[in-house]
Amino acid sequence: MQADAWIMDGNYSDSLFNERLNACNTVFFLDYSVDTCLSGVRQRWGKKRPDMPWIEEQEDKEFMNYIRLFSKIQYPNITVYNGL
């Protein structure tokens, strides 16, 4: 965040989320449906990804539940904080 220009992606609310929002001048909030997000995760199963040192082979129930509950638990915290 100390560079003249930067891009961050993700909603990692446990990693200085408020500080990152305060330091930015533009936010793109991609509000995909739960079905779209779950489908995207399923399409990645069995495929090597450059951002992960392992290959997901099956459903991670905790992660899928996180996605299912995102709009009820995480979404309000993000939108209220930033006035979205």
C-alpha positions as CSV (number, residue, x, y, z in Angstrom):
1,M,0.0,0.0,0.0
2,Q,3.0,2.3,0.2
3,A,3.6,2.3,-3.5
4,D,2.3,5.1,-5.8
5,A,-0.1,2.7,-7.4
6,W,-1.3,-0.8,-6.4
7,I,-4.1,-3.3,-6.9
8,M,-5.4,-5.7,-4.3
9,D,-8.0,-8.3,-4.8
10,G,-10.1,-10.3,-2.4
11,N,-12.0,-9.5,0.7
12,Y,-9.5,-10.7,3.2
13,S,-11.2,-8.9,6.0
14,D,-8.8,-10.2,8.6
15,S,-5.8,-8.7,6.9
16,L,-5.9,-4.9,7.4
17,F,-9.1,-4.6,5.5
18,N,-10.1,-1.2,7.0
19,E,-6.6,0.2,6.4
20,R,-6.6,-1.0,2.8
21,L,-10.0,0.6,2.2
22,N,-8.9,3.8,3.7
23,A,-5.8,3.9,1.5
24,C,-7.5,3.3,-1.8
25,N,-9.3,5.7,-4.1
26,T,-11.4,3.2,-6.0
27,V,-13.3,0.1,-5.0
28,F,-14.8,-2.4,-7.5
29,F,-17.2,-4.6,-5.6
30,L,-18.1,-7.6,-7.7
31,D,-21.4,-8.9,-6.3
32,Y,-21.8,-12.3,-7.9
33,S,-24.6,-14.6,-7.0
34,V,-23.9,-17.5,-4.6
35,D,-24.5,-20.0,-7.5
36,T,-22.0,-18.3,-9.7
37,C,-19.3,-18.4,-6.9
38,L,-20.0,-22.0,-6.0
39,S,-19.8,-23.0,-9.7
40,G,-16.5,-21.2,-10.1
41,V,-15.0,-23.1,-7.2
42,R,-16.3,-26.4,-8.6
43,Q,-14.8,-25.6,-12.0
44,R,-11.3,-25.2,-10.4
45,W,-11.3,-28.7,-8.8
46,G,-8.5,-30.9,-10.1
47,K,-6.7,-28.0,-11.8
48,K,-3.3,-26.6,-10.9
49,R,-3.4,-22.9,-9.9
50,P,-0.4,-20.6,-9.7
51,D,-1.7,-19.0,-6.5
52,M,-2.0,-22.3,-4.6
53,P,0.7,-24.9,-3.8
54,W,-1.9,-27.7,-3.9
55,I,-4.6,-29.0,-6.2
56,E,-8.1,-29.0,-4.8
57,E,-9.6,-32.4,-5.5
58,Q,-12.9,-32.3,-3.7
59,E,-15.3,-30.0,-1.9
60,D,-14.1,-28.1,1.1
61,K,-17.4,-27.9,3.1
62,E,-16.2,-25.1,5.3
63,F,-15.2,-22.9,2.3
64,M,-18.5,-23.7,0.5
65,N,-20.4,-22.7,3.6
66,Y,-18.4,-19.5,3.8
67,I,-19.5,-18.7,0.3
68,R,-23.1,-19.7,1.0
69,L,-23.3,-17.4,4.1
70,F,-21.1,-14.6,2.6
71,S,-24.1,-12.3,1.7
72,K,-25.5,-12.6,5.3
73,I,-22.3,-12.4,7.3
74,Q,-19.5,-10.7,5.3
75,Y,-21.4,-8.5,2.8
76,P,-23.0,-6.3,5.5
77,N,-19.6,-5.6,7.1
78,I,-18.0,-4.6,3.8
79,T,-20.8,-2.4,2.5
80,V,-21.5,-0.7,5.8
81,Y,-17.9,0.2,6.4
82,N,-17.3,1.7,3.0
83,G,-20.7,3.2,2.4
84,L,-21.3,0.9,-0.6
